[in-house]
């Protein structure tokens, strides 16, 4: 199927590559500011974290803003890519989009159940995404990414108890222009993006961008002889804006991204397992023999697999929104109507081995996800400068997720093959209604209070039915089971604080926030009787104090934040076993907390030189773990231990220097270094699922035209020190310990071209 996919899109790829090549040699006629120009641009960064344009320095929220063009120039095109550059952001990899999720300050939701929402909300042009897997789409053509840390439920919705990733796409340009971006990297990875933007008459503007990209992968399947861990991707984003008057603006936006991936689950880091807290080692001679027979040596940098077939995941992520901004005197009425669709198809090797033995069964998984959501937001924004300025609104959200999961398991019993099958069909329906508002009470021009809240009502229901050919159950398949349920909840989010402007460019703030994530159901393939009760909501109480400032000329800017957040009813995955195989289930795990200090600093000491640094110290740990009754008390004491995907510290430093060559030509030198402390990936605290401390060093050099209509060509090297690491380590479904292999597991080189005309 992979070959079929590649052949089907080859003519389109060749045409786009040829077009980009012609554009590269054609004379440049028009251009927006090149991405690397930020190295010498002292303009203030403007964000929309509170639904109005504000200087990043003035917003009383811990926030990181990332420029879309700068990200693209460095081959950072997904949230997984940019997580390495933002110390407070982490990302959980997985074999399919539906297995991935984001974490802020060590808090996130790990589950494949459609009956739960993420703790970190992802928002695209004002539309909140329902499921964590939807946020893994290609960023394509964006203006900026804003990472808001801490509970943000008052304005961005209930599934923002840990933070928000706010993605803002590019608006139409003031003058007609065309853009071509071409990238090619070691390992046959390529990326071609073509766009056009500009006015259509006096009142209309448009922007449209198309993308194709691919990568053969950096893991070898020794059974099939194929390279895997790669992708093929095609996408388009378009925006149409109509402004008939100064106080009227209507925006129609849409996007579609198709991704094919063949990420393997069985890149074995070890064939044995180490128990917590005893440290006892359980060996698996059967798995060791199977891998040895294929010539594979399990280890922390293993990049070979031997499943029966290549994994195949096909993902369609798409949506549309209509935004109306209407001036009502000094106020602005904003309406955002949004639809998002998500279709995911996965075909995976359950056991991750290609040899059937008496010790290891052979399994094949086929799964489908069909998710649709509709949302409507209506809000009123007051002018600034009055005694009270505010944003108030109402919100409606409806999402329906339908899933089908099939598992075929073949066992070797007394020398004969015995096959069993299980098929589960399940569905969840979530409806959310809320009213919200946030206001500044300006006691003086320098001193203000912040007060906001959201009243929330959730209706959640599910249906589940599994049909199995086994009456007693086999490894990986439980017997027939069917259930349904519904629950509802009314609750709230809250935000209150004080902000004082010490000077025009320096402000101090302190806030209290109550975060809320609604009830959930643990709906999944092997669901059983003790999974039918709804999970209680996840709530948090967060205290934060921050200081932000910048010099008048923008040569120095900084932010510093300290916080303490305590979560109750934490919704987390728990692992138990069934007939010797792992089963993960969503539970209310108890109480956890996150506390730490974050800092960002940008310095422009001389023209053309920009130095940035960000550091986070975060102690996210389990305060009180509640062992589920279904485990029969077989839980290790993990109180006081770190949360998964929550390193104690992360840093990122970046330096960019523009060397003028002529009046219109510059040489852009850039280097960055990211490092993170030891990271535990499992809430069970198993010693063999820990990634040791590591650091990644990257660099690039670019030739840039500084004219209004110009171009940029940049050479990039990733992971200069050739440091190997894993963004996720987990126990295999049947045996051993598996690692996921990142794109930059090894050093690689590439070239980007950005052409505007």
Secondary structure by P-SEA (a helix, b strand, c coil): caaaaaaaaaaaaaaaaaaaaaaaaccccccccccccccccccbbbbcccccccccccccccbbbbbaaaaaaaccccccccccccccbbbbbccccccccccccccccccccccccccbbbbccccccccccccccccccccbbbbbccccccccccccccccccccccccccccbbbbbbbbcccccbbbbbbbbbbccccccbbbbbbcccccccccccccccccccbbbbbbbbbbbbbccccbbbbbbbbbbbbbbbcccccccccccccccccbbbbbaaaaaaaaaaccccccccccccccccbbbbbbbcbbbbbbbbbcccbbbbbbbbbbbbbbbbbbbcccccccccccccbbbbbbbbbbbbbbbbbcccccccccccccbbbbbbbbbbbbbbbbbbbbcccbbbbbbbbbbbbbbbbbbbcccccccccccccbbbbcbbbbbbbbbbbbbbbbccccccccccccccccccccccccccccccccccccccccccbbbbbbbcbbbbccccccccccccccbbbbbbbbbbbbbbcccccccbbbbbbbbbbccbbbbbbbbcccbbbbbbcccccccccbbbbbbbbcccccbbbbbbbbbbbcccccccccccccccccccccccccccccbbbbbbbbbbbbccccbbbbbbbbbbbbcbbbcccccccccccccbbbbbbcccccccccccbbbbbbbccccbbbbbcbbbbcccccbbbbbccccccccbbbbbbcc
